[in-house]
Structure formats: C-alpha cells, structure tokens
Amino acid sequence: MMMVRRGLLAWISRVVVLLVLLCCAISVLYMLACTPKGDEEQLALPRANSPTGKEGYQAVLQEWEEQHRNYVSSLKRQIAQLKEELQERSEQLRNGQYQASDAAGLGLDRSPPEKTQADLLAFLHSQVDKAEVHTGVKLATEYAAVPFDSFTLQKVYQLETGLTRHPEEKPVRKDKRDELVEAIESALETLNNPAENSPNHRPYTASDFIEGIYRTERDKGTLYELTFKGDHKHEFKRLILFRPFGPIMKVKKEKLNMANMLINVIVPLAKRVDKFRQFMQNFREMCIEQDGRVHLTVVYFGKEEINEVKGILENTSKAANFRNFTFIQLNGEFSRGKGLDVGARFWKGSNVLLFFCDVDIYFTSEFLNTCRLNTQPGKKVFYPVLFSQYNPGIIYGHHDAVPPLEQQLVIKKETGFWRDFGFGMTCQYRSDFINIGGFDLDIKGWGGEDVHLYRKYLHSNLIVVRTPVRGLFHLWHEKRCMDELTPEQYKMCMQSKAMNEASHGQLGMLVFRHEIEAHLRKQKQKTSSKKT
C-alpha cells in the first residue's frame, strides 16, 4: 500500500508541475504578443497587432491546452485503473489468506493479515515438532521406518530404485537436483553468516561439503542433515534443515461426465492369431459387455493368416452384436508406429480419445475410465505404467497346474513388476496426437517409436500423467534372442529375457536347484533312517 501511495503522490506532483509550466508559457506568450518587436523578431513570429499574429497565437495556445488536457485525462485514467487493480489484488490476497487458514484447520475468521501470517508460521513450526527431527517416534514394525537416502555433490545413493534407476546415480530429475542444491546453498549461507562467525573466519564453499542424508515424511516435510569440513582435522560442521510441507489447499473442483466419451482402441497386428483370439475375449468382456463406449481399430500387416483374424472379428461381432470396429490392411513390413499412426489418422469422426494397445495386453473396464479421467484435449496425455507378468510356468511350477489367467493377474512381487521403462500403452486425444506430429515412421519393427513420441510430449506444454495402474497388464510371452544379433546385443537381449522370466528370488531357486534337491534327499534319508 505504501508503495502505491508513493506512486500516486509522484504522479500528482508531475501534474502540478506541468500545470505551472503551462501557466508560465501562457504568460510568456502574452508578453511577446504585447511587446513591440524588432525586425529580426518579425521574421520569426507574426506581429501581434496583425490579424495573422493574433490568430497564430490563439492557435498555438489552443493546441498546447488540448495536449495538456489530453495528458491530464490520460493520467486520471491510469490512476483510476491503478486504484481498481489495487483493490482487486487486495481482495485476492485476503481470499488467499482465508483459504490457507481454512485449509490449515486454524479456524481463522477474517483475521488481519498479521495474525494470518503468524498462524501459518506457527503451523509450519508445528510440522517440525511432529516430524522425527528432535526425538524418535515409536514404530509398530520394521517396515514402518522411513529410511534416509544419502548424497554428495555428484551422486545420490537411494534404496527405492525401481527398474529405470540405479542404487548410485546422478540426480536426473530437475526438481530433485534443485532440491538438493538448494539445501546445500542454504547451509552455506548459514555457515557464512557474519553474525555467527568471527571476523577472521574462512568462508565455506561447496567444496567443503562432505555428504548429506535426507528423508521425506509425506505429511510433514523433508529432513536434511548436511556435513561439512571443520576448521581443524577431525572436526566437522553439521547442519540440520527441515523443509516443512504447508497445509493442503483446494485448487479446483469439477464435475466430470464420461457417459458419452468414446475410446478408440487401436491395435497393430501381424500374424499372432492365438494372441489376438485371447485379446478379443478380454475385449468382448471388458469393452462390449461392461463398458459399451469403445471402438476397435485393427491395423493388420500382410496377408498371411488375415482370414483367421477377420474370422475372429466377425464371430465376435455376431455373438455380441458389435459393429463398432474398423479393419485396415496394410502391405509391407510390420511397423508398430506406422500401424498406430494409420489407425489414428483413419478416424473421420469428431475428436476421439485414442488408446494405443498391443495384442498381448490385458485391461479391465476400470482402466478404461482411468484412461478417460487422466486425459484432456489440449492439456493432458496419459502414460500409464503397466504391470508386467512373469513366466507363469516358473511362478506356478510347484503347483499341480497353472491357474486361469484371471487368477494369475495379481499385483505382487512374486508375480511380476511395474514396467516403468515402457511407454507403448498410452491414452491421448487424436487432436493432440496430430498436433504433436504423430509417430516417427522411419522406425521399423518393434521399439523406439513409443519413446520418441513420449519425448515429444515431454518437450511440449501438455501435462504428461505417468502413474502405475492396477487394471493394465502385460501378459508374459517367450522372448527369442536371434542368432543374427551381435554378442553385445545378444547379451542385452538375454538380460531382458531374464528380467521378464521371474523375480530375483525365483531365478535364484532355479540356479541353486541342484543344491536344494540334494538337501531334500538328505533330509528324506534322515527321516527314513529314524523310522527304521
């Protein structure tokens, strides 16, 4: 408010000065008009006692008056706009403070700004007190403990690695990188604070940082413990920082009607009749019988086994009275990217939600609504992380028989893994797909085209929603490593095959099966000898 008032006073003073100058100019002109002129002055100005001279002076005065009148009017308009803007900003600030107070559960009822800020500060301090900073917290089990990750200037050492991250890595994500840099810079500011150091102390720099540990309690904040070199050997400086999480604030409330939102499921295919038959069983149950708002587009490459695929489609159409499908036949070598691109562009109706799918994917009707809820034309695209199934022959090898497919689709560490390195299954509106430029059609066969499209969305202004979903599964199928591969490619292929076969523990049981069998024989012999 003080800044605005000062600005208004400055503008008003300018107006007064201009009015004074205007009066002075009028006085000077009047004197010139009434004073006898010399010959030289007659060359410059018309004589005051002549008609031409009087009219000229009047015209000049009127022009000056008009200019200053316009200038004053402009200033008045700017002042009025400024007052209106100031009032609007003040109202927004008050509303924001009230919302923050309500969200924090502070029970403030139109309190002054000073009280609101004090209450918010008190809330943030309470977050520190509630977190495990000063004292430990009693935990029920060892699984309830929140572990720390550690870091240096170059690397982060983390427990929750997943498949795309490593136990030791450079922080790739910008938010994580900025977070740790900010913590180190904040610690250096504290260490170099003149009020807390003697005049002759040496300045601390990032090179003095040795290591740090940090952990996040999701409802409270992030704790950082940073260690720096001290002034002497075997001496260290430790700073404990805490980034408290603020209160939850309501951002938006909306009603979503999905009743008429059609999904166009696009499946590229070449041969693989048995897999397509299994896919259509899942499609009939989830899309036709349960959801009822789905169109199927099959893009088939070549002519081999095409009649069998068409027959499966026609049988499903007759049995389920389903007509919402399109069959497109392409010649040439199979290209997943081309098949999906052709299928997306073939649609001639209004803007439609696309689901790019493969024939070895199983999904539920709940996933279809998840697909709808996480996409928005011109704003959001959805890249779900699906659950990849391990080899049922290994998982259920100790059972009498492999259970039915529906019973196999359980999300557990022993049954599969989150396929967080895959970007092929995606939901996005056709308009976004066209505007982003579609797939790179130079990529042949399987792989590569999905990552290329994903990166294009990351480089755009659209929101990319990336999350694991419980209703989308990649069904296991044997992976063949061809002899034509180079030794390095073959090695990578075998590593990928091993990762898709079974969990670490299950593969270990296979490796040490001879030792396990020998142990069981010994135990059996001991038992039989005791009986005799």
N, C-alpha and C positions, 0 to 999 in steps of 0.2 A: 504493500500500500504506500509506504514512504517513497519508494522508487517512482511510482506512478504520479504521486502528488508533485514530486520534484520536476518530473517531466512536464506536467501541466503548467506549473509556475514558469518554467523556461519558455514554453510556447506563448503564454500570455505576455511575458516581458518582451518577446520578439514583436508581437503585435503592437504593443505600446510604442516601441522604438520606431517601427515603421510608420505609425501614425504621426509621430513627432517629425520624422523626416519629411513626410508628405506636407505637413504644415509649413515647414521651412522652405520646401521647394515652391509652394504657392506664394509665399512671401517674397522670395527672390524674383519670381516671375512678375509679380505685381510691381516690384521696384523697377525692374527692367522696362516694363511697359510704360511707366510714368516718368522715367528719366530720359532727357534728350540724348540722342545717340550721335556718335561720330560717324564719319564717312566709312571707316573700316567696319564699324558695327553694323552699318546699314547693309553692307554686303552679306553679313552673316544672318541677320534677322530682319523680318519685315518691320516697318515703322509702326509704332503703337497707335499713332493718331490716324493711320490709314485703315480703311475697311479690311484690307487683306491682313494687316497685322493683328487687329483685334480678333478676327475670326480664327487666325492661326493659333493665337494664344489660348483661345477658348477650346479649340480642338485638342491641343496638347493637354490642357488641364483635364478635359473630359476623358481623354484616353488614359491618363495617369490614375484618375479617380476610378475608372472602370477596372483597371488592372488590380489596384489595391483592394477594391471591393470584392473582386473575384478571389483574391488571395485570402482575405479575411473570411469569406464564406467557406473556402476550402479548409482553412484551419478549424473553423467551427464544426464542419462535418467530421474532420479527423478526431476532434475532441469528443464529439458525440459517439463515434464508433469506438473510441478507446474506452469511454465510460461503460458502454454496453458490453464490450469484450471483458472488461474488468469485472463487471457484475456476474457475467456468465462463468468466468473462471473461478470466482469466489464461491459460486453455487456448486460447481463441480467439486471443488476442494472440500467443501462441507459435506457433500454427499459421499465422497470417497472416505472421509474420516468416519462418518457414521457407519458405513458398510464395514470398514475394517474393525470398528468397535463391536458391531453386532456379530461379525464372523468370529472374533476372538472370544465371544461369550463374556464380554466385560460388562454388559448391561448398561452401557452409557446411553443417556437420553439427551441428545442435543447438547453435549458438553462443549465448553470452549476448546479451541484448538490446542492450547497449552495442556489442558487436562487429558485430551485425547492422545497427544504425543507421549505424555508421561505414562499413561496406561499401557500404550503399545510398548514402550521401553521396558516397563515392568513385566509385560508378558514375555518379551524376549529374554530377560534375565531369568524368568521362571523356567524357560526352556533349558537353560544351562543347569539350573538346580535339579531338574527332573532327569537330565541325561546322566550317564555313568561317567562323570568327569572327576568330581572330588572324592566320591566314595563308590564302592562296588554295589551291585544290585543282586539280590538273591534270585537265582535262576532254578527252574524246575529240573531241567536236564542239560546235558552237554550240548544238545542241539539248539538250545535257546541262546547260546553265547553269540554275540556279534563279533566276528574276527576283524582284525586290522589288516589292511594292505600296507605295504611299505614302498618307499620310493626314494630315488636320488634325483640329481639334476637331469639324468639321461633316461632312467628306466623306472618302470613300475613293476612291482612283484605282487601278483594277485592270486587269490585262491579260486575264485569263481571264474574259470577260464572259458568254458564252452568250447566249441569246435573251431571257431574262427580266431580266437585269441590264444596267447601263449602264457605260460607261467611267468616269463620275463618278457617285457616288450616296451617299446616306446609308446607313450600315450598317443593314439591316433586321433581320437575324437577331440575336437577343438574345445568343447566345454570342459572335459576332464583336464586337458592340458592347461587351459586358462585358470581352472580352479586351483591347481597345484602351484602354478606360477604366482597367482595372487596371494596364496598362503605364504610362500617364501618371501615375497616382496613386503607383505605386511609385517612379517617377523623382522626383516632387516630394518624397516622403519622404526620399530620398537627398539631394536638393539642400538641404533644410531641416534636415538632421541637425545638431544643435548641436555634435557632436564634430568636424565637418569644416568648421565656419564660425566666423568671428569673432563676438564678442558683438553687434556693431552691424550685422551683415549684414541686408539686407532679405529678407523671406520671399518665396519663389517661389510663384506660383499658376498655375492652368490657363491664365490669360490670357497667361502668358509662353511658353507652348508655341507653337512656330512650325510645325514639321512633323515627321513621322516616317516611316521606312521599315521594312518588316518582310517576312520571308520564312520559309517553313517547309520544313525538310528532314524528310520524313515519318518517318525512322528515328532522328532525333536531337533535334529540337526547333525552336522558333521564335526567331529573332533579331530584336531591336528596336533601332533606332538613332534616338534621340529628340533633337531640337534645341530649345533654349530660348534666350530672350533673355539676354544677359550683363548685367554691371553697367555697361558703358560702350558707347558707339557702336561698331559694327563688332566687337563682342565677343559670343561665343555660348558656351553651355554644351551639351555633348553627353554623353549617357549611353547606354551600350551595355548592354542587358539580354538575358538568354537564359532562355527557359522550357524546360528540358530535359524530354524525354519519359522516363518511367520504364520499367522493364522490363515486358515482356508478362506478364500474369498469367492463369492459367486461371480462367474464371468458371463454365463449365458444360460438361458432356459428356453427350450424349444420343444415343439410337438412335431413328431415325425410320422408321416403316414406312408407306409410301404405297400398299401393294398394293391396299387397298380404299377409297381416298379418291376418291370420285366428284366430278367437276366439272360443274356445271350451267351451260352456256354460253347466255346469254340475248341474243338479237339482236332489236332493234326494227326494223321494216321498213315501208316504203310504196313500192310500185312497185319500180323499180330491179331488174328481173328479171335483166338481164345480169350485174350485180354480184353478185346472190345466187347465180347459177349458178357464177361464179368462186369465190365463198366456199365453196360446197358441195364443189367439187373439192378445195380445201385442207382442208376439214373431214373429208372422207372419208379422205384420205391420212394426215393427222396424228392425228385423233381416233379414227377407226374402225379403220383398218388398223394403226397404230403404237401408240397409247396404249391404247385399249379401255376406258377408265374415264370416259366422258363422256356426259352427257345434253344434248340440244339443245332449247332452248325458243325458238320463233319467235313474236313478237308482231306481228301484221300489222294495219295500219290501213287501213280502207276495203275496197272490193270490187273495185276496178279492178286487173286483172292478178292477182287472187288465185288463179285456176285455174292460171296458169302457175307460180306459186310453189309451190302444192300439188303440181303435177306433178313439179317438180324434187325435192321432198322424197320423194315416193312412188317415183320412179325410183331415187334413192339408197338408199332403204330396201330395195327389191327386189334391187338389184345387190349391195349389201354386207350383206344380211341384217341390217339395222339397225332396231331397234324403239324405241330409247331417245330418242324425241323427242316434243315437245308442240307443237301448233299452236294459237295463240289468236288469234281475230279480234276486233278492236275497231272500233267505228264512231267517226266524228268526225275532227277534225283531228289530224294526226300530232303526237305529243309524245314525244320520246325518253325523258324522265324517267318519264312515265306508263307507257310500254311496258315499261321495265325494272322499274318498281315492281310492275306487274301480274304480270309474269313471275316475279319473286322471290317474291311472296306466293302465287302459284298452286301452288307446290310443296307437296305434302302429306306427303312422307316425313320422315325424320329430318333433323336439322340438316345442311345441304349447303353445300359451297363453291361460291360463285357467281363466274362470270367475265362481267362486263358487256362486251359486244363490239359492234362495228359491222360492217356488211356489207363495208366497204372495208378490212378489217384482214386481214393475213396473219400466221399464227403457226406455230411449229414445235412438235413434240412435246416438245422440251426445255423450251420455255417453259411447258408445262402443269405439268411438275414444279417449275419455278421458282415458279409460282403456288402450288403446294401447300406448298413449303418455306418460303415467306415469309408465310404466314397461320396464325393460331391463334385459335380461337374465344374471345372474351372478352379477347384480349390483343393481336393484331396484325392489321392490314389491309395489303394490298399495292397500291401505286400505281406501276406501272412506267412509266418514260419510254420511249416507243416511238421507233423511227427512221422519220422521215417521208421518203418518196421524192420526189425532184424529177421534173419532167416528162421522161419517157423520150425524147420527141420532140426535146427540146433537148440532153439529155445525150448521146444517141447519134445526133445529127443528122448528124455527119460520118461515120458508119458506113454500110455498104451497107444494113443492116436492123437493126431493134431486136431485141436478143436475147430469148430466152424469159424469162418472169417470174422463174423461179428463179435465172437468171444475173444478173438486174438487182438482186436483193436483196443488195447488198454494202454494208457499212458503211464509207463513205469520204466525205471532204469534198466530192468532186465528185458523189456520187450522192444525197446527202440530208443531213438534220440531225436532231439529237435534239429531239423535240417537247416541250421541258420546260415549255411553257405549257399543255399539255393534261392533263386529269385524267379523261377519259371511260372509258379502259380500266382496270379495277380488279378485283382478286380479294379477296373478303371473305366471311365466313360469313353465312348467312342470318340467324342469331340476332343477329349484330352489326348487320346492316342494319335489322332490325325494331326492335331496341332503340334505335338512334340516331334513328329516326323516318323512315327512307326518304327518297325524293326530294320536293322541293317540286313538287307537282302543279299549281301555278298557272303554272309556266313552260311556255310553248308553243314548238313548233318545236325547232330545234337550238340548243344552247349555254346555259350558265348553270346548268343543273341539276347538272352534274358538279362545278363549283367549289363550289356550295352544300353538297353532300354532303361533299366533301373538307374543307371548313372545319369542318363539324360533327365530323368525326373528329379534326381538329387540336385542337378545344376539349374533347375527351374525354380519358379516361385511357388510351385504347388507343395502342399503338405504331403509327405510320404509317411503313411501309417505302417509301421513294422512291428508286429507282435506275434507271439505264438498263439495258435488257436487250437481248441480241443476237438474240433469237428472236421479236421482235414488231415488225411493220412496218405503217405506214400507206401504202396504195397511192395513188399520185397520181391525182387526178381533177380535171377542169376546175372552176374556181371561177367562178361567174357573179355579177357585181355588178349588181343590179336597178336599173332606172331610178327606182323609187319611193324610193330612198334619198336622204337629204339630201346636199348637197355634201360635208359633213364625213364622213358615213358612207360615201359612195362613195369618198372619198379613202382612208379606212382600209381599206376592202374591197380596193381596188387595191393598197395596200401589202402587205396579207396575201397577195394573189394573187401578187405579185412574189416574195415571200419563199418561197412554195411552188413557184415555177416552176423556179428554178435557183440556183446559187451566185452570189456576187458577181462572181467572175471570168467565169463563163459569161454572165451578163447583160451584163457589160461588153463581151464579144465581140459580142453582138447589137447593142448600141448603136453600136459603132465598126466594124460590119461593112463599111460603105461604104469607110472608110479602109483596112481590111485588104484588101478586094478591089482597090482602086486600087493598093496596094503590090504585090500579087501580079501584076497586069497589067504594072506597070513592070518587075518582075523577069523576067517572061516575055519582054518585049520586049528587054531587055538580053541575055538568053541567046540569043535568036534572031538578034540583030544580030551577036553574036560568032561564031556559026556561019557566017554569010554573009561 
